[in-house]
Amino acid sequence: MKVVDISKLRDHIGERIEIRGWLRRKRSSGKIQFLFLRDGSGFVQGIVEKSTVSDRVFEDASSLKMESSLVVRGLVRSEERAPGGVELMVDDLEVVQIPVKDFPINKPDHSIDFLMDHRHLWLRTQRQTHVLKIRHEVIRAVREFYNDRGFVLIDTPIFTGSIGESAGNTFEIDYFDYGKAYLAQTGQLYLEAAASALGKVYNLGPTFRAEKSKTRRHLIEFWMNEAEVAYYGHDDNIRLQEELVSYVVQTTLDRAGEDLVAIGRDTSKLEKVSTPFPRITYDEAIKLLKKKGFDVDWGADIGADEETAVASEFEKPVVVERYPRMMKAFYMQPDPERPDVVLCDDMLAPEGYGEIIGASERIHDRDLLIERITEYGLDVASYDWYLDLRDYGTVPHSGFGMGIERVVAWISGLEHIREAIPFARTLYRIHP
């Protein structure tokens, strides 16, 4: 008998097939039992009628508990009122295992701490499977975007001796006899080296920030996509970001639209995300915030509340560019017409989701780079290889980093970023 994924049942109406999966829930109406089944690809209702099955099958169906594993066989029939437009008329089943205890996630009002403590089981619920499928499509779209444009994937290291951002938010480790090393905050420095070899490069992998932040936008371990392009200036960089985000949103809408609708996302807002995006300078953002009543002066950081206030003016992501030099990382290229600001940008998602991309043109002059490394209190010797890139065929180049979980949270309309990753690592959570 043909084994079929639940997501493909529409292609098998009128056929007798086999499903291998689990029981999500069950209800009974006397001589009929309704089994809500899942197999990882989707959900379907199986109907067991006492009059059409053996006593053994009906009794086995009666004995099932939530999250029992089982093999089910039956006839697929069309039912437009059912999820997926089909249901299964069960004529046979095999029980693989009936849980020895009641499944702990069995009511709608569990606390978030309880659900996170049971994240390994929470993943099985319908909403969480939809979110993880959306995440899958986001990552798939990111890879396609770069591959279709001639970028080369570079897997950058997780252990590093060179700090890409502030030294205050790194995880420091003892690396054998070498001395101190750090968990990577970014793969950017290594992508810069690869861009000098391959022109257009990107990565996609885990990064780590030891920030003691408890906001709904922050994770300690998260996945980041970064890109670096030789001979790209500031404006080239922004256009690439706009094209990437637009492609990811529209492709995810196309491929995971049913998942988005299933979790209650208003997809009409996402349909508006197309290039070009609105752009404002940091100076203009400060003026806007002052007009909105924020007590913020030039040179101050734009925090979560301020980002939300700025982004609320736009229906699409907004690019805020040219921040004050001392607010940003040491490697950012100063604006030649105004050295107190750098050629950088943050892309802010609408609907209160904040920064999803941080970007800049990089300093390509060796002397200026050394000056900045020293000014930021970093050890010049640790960047010897990075400085080499400025000695052998240096060129203007630019790049950015995009937080995958923030993009997933925004596209999905999630209240908290912890649902956007299979197993969240936050300030107070490293279990399970």
TORTOR-98781 format. One line per 8 residues: number of its first residue (from 1); their letters; for each residue x, y, z of C-alpha. Coordinates in nm, 3 decimals, always signed. Layout:
N
NUM	A	X/Y/Z; ...
***
This chain:
432
1	MKVVDISK	+0.000/+0.000/+0.000; +0.121/+0.349/-0.085; +0.249/+0.556/+0.211; +0.139/+0.918/+0.159; +0.221/+1.241/+0.341; -0.086/+1.415/+0.478; +0.009/+1.729/+0.287; -0.029/+1.532/-0.039
9	LRDHIGER	-0.366/+1.370/+0.032; -0.548/+1.599/-0.213; -0.361/+1.418/-0.490; -0.501/+1.081/-0.376; -0.877/+1.136/-0.344; -1.056/+0.808/-0.399; -0.749/+0.600/-0.319; -0.677/+0.373/-0.023
17	IEIRGWLR	-0.350/+0.486/+0.135; -0.139/+0.458/+0.451; -0.038/+0.736/+0.691; +0.237/+0.703/+0.951; +0.210/+0.954/+1.230; +0.061/+1.051/+1.564; -0.276/+1.125/+1.723; -0.314/+1.492/+1.808
25	RKRSSGKI	-0.659/+1.463/+1.965; -0.968/+1.244/+1.955; -1.342/+1.272/+2.008; -1.613/+1.011/+2.000; -1.978/+1.011/+1.907; -2.096/+0.667/+2.013; -2.027/+0.441/+1.720; -1.802/+0.690/+1.538
33	QFLFLRDG	-1.457/+0.803/+1.647; -1.286/+1.111/+1.503; -0.906/+1.096/+1.507; -0.716/+1.418/+1.441; -0.389/+1.290/+1.291; -0.056/+1.451/+1.213; +0.257/+1.323/+1.041; +0.485/+1.628/+1.032
41	SGFVQGIV	+0.368/+1.737/+0.689; +0.016/+1.829/+0.792; -0.304/+1.742/+0.979; -0.610/+1.541/+0.876; -0.919/+1.399/+1.037; -0.958/+1.022/+1.031; -1.306/+0.875/+1.079; -1.348/+0.530/+1.237
49	EKSTVSDR	-1.702/+0.391/+1.203; -1.783/+0.088/+1.416; -2.006/-0.056/+1.145; -1.729/-0.061/+0.882; -1.423/-0.183/+1.079; -1.335/-0.489/+1.281; -1.389/-0.498/+1.656; -1.011/-0.500/+1.701
57	VFEDASSL	-0.966/-0.176/+1.500; -1.247/+0.002/+1.683; -1.114/-0.108/+2.023; -0.760/-0.002/+1.930; -0.891/+0.337/+1.823; -1.079/+0.366/+2.154; -0.758/+0.297/+2.350; -0.558/+0.577/+2.187
65	KMESSLVV	-0.436/+0.869/+2.394; -0.307/+1.208/+2.285; +0.026/+1.171/+2.099; -0.008/+0.797/+2.048; +0.200/+0.689/+1.750; +0.020/+0.481/+1.491; -0.010/+0.365/+1.132; -0.348/+0.434/+0.975
73	RGLVRSEE	-0.496/+0.300/+0.651; -0.808/+0.407/+0.473; -0.983/+0.578/+0.184; -0.917/+0.945/+0.107; -1.232/+1.140/+0.032; -1.298/+1.502/-0.051; -1.444/+1.719/+0.225; -1.411/+2.092/+0.161
81	RAPGGVEL	-1.511/+2.179/+0.518; -1.214/+1.986/+0.656; -0.860/+2.122/+0.691; -0.681/+2.054/+0.366; -1.008/+1.975/+0.193; -0.994/+1.600/+0.262; -1.060/+1.344/+0.532; -0.968/+0.979/+0.578
89	MVDDLEVV	-1.219/+0.696/+0.615; -1.015/+0.462/+0.835; -1.051/+0.088/+0.781; -0.737/-0.034/+0.959; -0.480/+0.089/+1.207; -0.174/-0.035/+1.393; -0.076/+0.111/+1.728; +0.298/+0.174/+1.757
97	QIPVKDFP	+0.289/+0.316/+2.109; +0.035/+0.453/+2.353; +0.199/+0.704/+2.591; +0.241/+0.574/+2.945; +0.146/+0.917/+3.082; -0.094/+1.189/+2.971; +0.064/+1.435/+2.729; +0.151/+1.742/+2.940
105	INKPDHSI	+0.048/+2.002/+2.683; -0.322/+1.933/+2.677; -0.502/+2.262/+2.743; -0.504/+2.609/+2.587; -0.405/+2.812/+2.894; -0.058/+2.681/+2.986; +0.184/+2.952/+3.098; +0.465/+3.048/+2.861
113	DFLMDHRH	+0.722/+2.923/+3.115; +0.551/+2.584/+3.122; +0.546/+2.569/+2.743; +0.913/+2.668/+2.718; +1.007/+2.407/+2.980; +0.836/+2.156/+2.753; +0.956/+2.304/+2.426; +1.062/+1.959/+2.302
121	LWLRTQRQ	+0.692/+1.861/+2.318; +0.541/+2.204/+2.244; +0.693/+2.178/+1.896; +0.434/+1.910/+1.813; +0.137/+2.146/+1.845; -0.031/+2.275/+1.533; +0.070/+2.640/+1.571; +0.435/+2.559/+1.635
129	THVLKIRH	+0.461/+2.330/+1.334; +0.320/+2.609/+1.116; +0.577/+2.856/+1.254; +0.868/+2.619/+1.194; +0.751/+2.559/+0.837; +0.744/+2.935/+0.783; +1.098/+2.955/+0.920; +1.202/+2.678/+0.680
137	EVIRAVRE	+1.064/+2.873/+0.385; +1.235/+3.194/+0.498; +1.573/+3.019/+0.511; +1.508/+2.841/+0.182; +1.427/+3.177/+0.018; +1.741/+3.339/+0.159; +1.961/+3.068/+0.008; +1.782/+3.083/-0.326
145	FYNDRGFV	+1.816/+3.460/-0.344; +2.194/+3.448/-0.320; +2.244/+3.135/-0.526; +2.038/+3.282/-0.812; +2.256/+3.595/-0.810; +2.595/+3.429/-0.826; +2.690/+3.455/-0.458; +2.913/+3.188/-0.304
153	LIDTPIFT	+2.829/+3.038/+0.036; +3.109/+3.078/+0.291; +3.079/+2.896/+0.624; +3.243/+3.134/+0.869; +3.393/+3.012/+1.200; +3.213/+3.007/+1.532; +3.536/+3.031/+1.735; +3.725/+3.353/+1.672
161	GSIGESAG	+4.005/+3.559/+1.820; +3.884/+3.879/+1.650; +3.587/+4.066/+1.787; +3.354/+4.209/+1.525; +3.135/+4.415/+1.757; +3.162/+4.541/+2.116; +3.386/+4.336/+2.343; +3.132/+4.372/+2.622
169	NTFEIDYF	+2.883/+4.125/+2.480; +3.102/+3.830/+2.382; +3.121/+3.480/+2.528; +3.486/+3.431/+2.621; +3.645/+3.086/+2.636; +3.991/+2.939/+2.697; +4.115/+2.799/+2.367; +4.384/+2.544/+2.461
177	DYGKAYLA	+4.730/+2.708/+2.465; +4.624/+2.986/+2.231; +4.466/+3.195/+2.506; +4.133/+3.370/+2.493; +3.888/+3.310/+2.212; +3.526/+3.413/+2.162; +3.203/+3.272/+2.028; +3.139/+3.462/+1.707
185	QTGQLYLE	+2.908/+3.762/+1.716; +2.938/+3.787/+1.340; +3.112/+3.622/+1.047; +3.158/+3.956/+0.876; +3.536/+3.990/+0.904; +3.582/+3.650/+0.745; +3.331/+3.728/+0.472; +3.535/+4.038/+0.388
193	AAASALGK	+3.835/+3.813/+0.327; +3.626/+3.580/+0.112; +3.481/+3.872/-0.088; +3.833/+3.965/-0.195; +3.865/+3.614/-0.337; +3.516/+3.550/-0.476; +3.354/+3.891/-0.518; +3.004/+3.814/-0.383
201	VYNLGPTF	+2.969/+3.593/-0.075; +2.720/+3.511/+0.199; +2.685/+3.296/+0.509; +2.402/+3.157/+0.719; +2.469/+3.020/+1.064; +2.453/+3.066/+1.442; +2.592/+3.370/+1.619; +2.610/+3.459/+1.987
209	RAEKSKTR	+2.559/+3.778/+2.187; +2.615/+3.787/+2.562; +2.374/+4.075/+2.608; +2.171/+4.070/+2.929; +1.859/+4.163/+2.743; +1.513/+4.031/+2.824; +1.312/+4.196/+2.546; +1.080/+4.010/+2.310
217	RHLIEFWM	+1.326/+4.083/+2.027; +1.643/+3.930/+2.173; +1.801/+3.586/+2.180; +2.142/+3.485/+2.313; +2.199/+3.239/+2.028; +2.041/+3.321/+1.695; +2.088/+3.257/+1.325; +2.217/+3.530/+1.102
225	NEAEVAYY	+2.255/+3.572/+0.730; +2.539/+3.798/+0.623; +2.651/+3.912/+0.280; +2.962/+4.093/+0.158; +3.029/+4.231/-0.190; +3.351/+4.373/-0.334; +3.321/+4.707/-0.514; +2.981/+4.773/-0.354
233	GHDDNIRL	+2.917/+5.120/-0.213; +2.660/+5.230/+0.041; +2.372/+5.269/-0.206; +2.449/+4.935/-0.376; +2.434/+4.775/-0.034; +2.091/+4.916/+0.048; +1.946/+4.805/-0.284; +2.068/+4.450/-0.222
241	QEELVSYV	+1.903/+4.448/+0.121; +1.575/+4.573/-0.023; +1.578/+4.308/-0.295; +1.659/+4.033/-0.043; +1.385/+4.123/+0.204; +1.124/+4.171/-0.067; +1.214/+3.835/-0.222; +1.204/+3.652/+0.112
249	VQTTLDRA	+0.867/+3.799/+0.210; +0.696/+3.737/-0.124; +0.844/+3.388/-0.167; +0.741/+3.289/+0.186; +0.391/+3.423/+0.120; +0.371/+3.210/-0.191; +0.501/+2.891/-0.033; +0.378/+2.917/+0.325
257	GEDLVAIG	+0.065/+3.128/+0.280; -0.159/+2.860/+0.429; +0.068/+2.832/+0.733; +0.057/+3.209/+0.782; -0.322/+3.217/+0.760; -0.347/+2.919/+0.998; -0.166/+3.112/+1.274; -0.380/+3.422/+1.217
265	RDTSKLEK	-0.136/+3.640/+1.022; -0.285/+3.930/+0.826; -0.104/+3.859/+0.499; -0.237/+4.174/+0.330; +0.028/+4.370/+0.519; +0.304/+4.149/+0.381; +0.174/+4.182/+0.025; +0.276/+4.550/+0.034
273	VSTPFPRI	+0.645/+4.465/+0.085; +0.810/+4.545/-0.247; +1.107/+4.751/-0.357; +1.204/+5.028/-0.319; +1.171/+5.085/+0.056; +1.144/+5.429/+0.216; +1.472/+5.580/+0.340; +1.541/+5.842/+0.604
281	TYDEAIKL	+1.863/+5.959/+0.767; +1.939/+5.927/+1.136; +1.905/+6.309/+1.154; +1.553/+6.285/+1.012; +1.469/+6.001/+1.251; +1.572/+6.214/+1.551; +1.354/+6.502/+1.428; +1.062/+6.265/+1.381
289	LKKKGFDV	+1.105/+6.122/+1.730; +1.120/+6.468/+1.886; +0.800/+6.555/+1.703; +0.642/+6.244/+1.853; +0.744/+6.350/+2.203; +1.056/+6.138/+2.260; +1.333/+6.292/+2.471; +1.617/+6.200/+2.239
297	DWGADIGA	+1.908/+6.410/+2.118; +2.148/+6.366/+1.830; +2.407/+6.101/+1.919; +2.166/+5.896/+2.129; +2.087/+5.536/+2.044; +1.753/+5.454/+1.885; +1.604/+5.188/+2.111; +1.312/+4.950/+2.065
305	DEETAVAS	+1.041/+5.205/+2.145; +1.200/+5.462/+1.917; +1.237/+5.208/+1.635; +0.868/+5.122/+1.666; +0.772/+5.489/+1.655; +0.979/+5.550/+1.341; +0.862/+5.237/+1.160; +0.497/+5.310/+1.241
313	EFEKPVVV	+0.511/+5.589/+0.983; +0.557/+5.336/+0.702; +0.376/+5.030/+0.563; +0.700/+4.873/+0.441; +1.039/+4.831/+0.609; +1.216/+5.164/+0.642; +1.592/+5.215/+0.595; +1.751/+5.452/+0.848
321	ERYPRMMK	+2.096/+5.554/+0.726; +2.406/+5.755/+0.826; +2.427/+5.713/+1.202; +2.681/+5.899/+1.421; +3.026/+5.741/+1.391; +3.080/+5.667/+1.762; +2.749/+5.479/+1.787; +2.860/+5.217/+1.537
329	AFYMQPDP	+3.131/+4.953/+1.496; +3.495/+5.039/+1.427; +3.499/+4.907/+1.068; +3.233/+5.138/+0.920; +3.334/+5.383/+0.648; +3.291/+5.752/+0.737; +3.080/+5.963/+0.504; +3.339/+6.156/+0.298
337	ERPDVVLC	+3.112/+6.461/+0.302; +3.047/+6.441/+0.674; +3.302/+6.241/+0.880; +3.094/+6.250/+1.201; +2.854/+5.998/+1.047; +2.921/+5.664/+0.879; +2.788/+5.503/+0.562; +2.564/+5.256/+0.739
345	DDMLAPEG	+2.199/+5.168/+0.768; +1.953/+4.979/+0.984; +1.642/+4.833/+0.827; +1.340/+4.851/+1.057; +1.045/+4.620/+1.001; +0.694/+4.763/+1.038; +0.435/+4.663/+1.299; +0.677/+4.706/+1.590
353	YGEIIGAS	+0.932/+4.436/+1.498; +1.232/+4.667/+1.495; +1.571/+4.618/+1.334; +1.602/+4.320/+1.101; +1.921/+4.428/+0.918; +2.235/+4.615/+1.019; +2.470/+4.719/+0.738; +2.757/+4.940/+0.631
361	ERIHDRDL	+3.021/+5.017/+0.378; +3.350/+4.897/+0.529; +3.669/+5.095/+0.580; +3.914/+4.988/+0.310; +4.202/+5.219/+0.402; +4.456/+5.051/+0.632; +4.565/+5.359/+0.827; +4.210/+5.469/+0.899
369	LIERITEY	+4.118/+5.117/+1.006; +4.408/+5.102/+1.254; +4.305/+5.439/+1.388; +3.951/+5.313/+1.447; +4.061/+4.983/+1.607; +4.279/+5.177/+1.850; +4.008/+5.434/+1.918; +3.767/+5.155/+2.016
377	GLDVASYD	+4.015/+5.004/+2.263; +4.075/+4.686/+2.065; +4.405/+4.503/+2.020; +4.549/+4.587/+1.678; +4.761/+4.269/+1.683; +4.446/+4.054/+1.693; +4.344/+4.200/+1.358; +4.669/+4.137/+1.172
385	WYLDLRDY	+4.503/+3.917/+0.912; +4.212/+4.160/+0.876; +4.456/+4.443/+0.810; +4.630/+4.229/+0.548; +4.315/+4.263/+0.337; +4.391/+4.636/+0.313; +4.749/+4.570/+0.194; +4.680/+4.342/-0.100
393	GTVPHSGF	+4.435/+4.481/-0.353; +4.203/+4.667/-0.119; +3.877/+4.792/-0.270; +3.560/+4.959/-0.145; +3.322/+4.692/-0.023; +2.999/+4.665/+0.174; +2.786/+4.414/+0.357; +2.515/+4.350/+0.611
401	GMGIERVV	+2.371/+4.104/+0.861; +2.007/+3.996/+0.879; +1.864/+3.822/+1.186; +1.666/+3.518/+1.074; +1.449/+3.494/+1.384; +1.352/+3.861/+1.369; +1.247/+3.817/+1.007; +1.050/+3.504/+1.094
409	AWISGLEH	+0.884/+3.680/+1.388; +0.783/+3.974/+1.169; +0.657/+3.766/+0.875; +0.467/+3.535/+1.113; +0.333/+3.815/+1.332; +0.470/+3.652/+1.647; +0.444/+3.828/+1.980; +0.784/+3.700/+2.096
417	IREAIPFA	+1.096/+3.594/+1.909; +1.133/+3.275/+2.117; +0.874/+3.101/+1.895; +1.078/+3.178/+1.583; +1.356/+2.929/+1.665; +1.318/+2.559/+1.752; +1.498/+2.583/+2.087; +1.539/+2.935/+2.222
425	RTLYRIHP	+1.842/+3.042/+2.422; +1.759/+3.349/+2.628; +1.904/+3.522/+2.932; +1.729/+3.282/+3.169; +1.683/+2.975/+2.953; +1.918/+2.704/+2.827; +1.680/+2.409/+2.885; +1.576/+2.198/+2.708
***
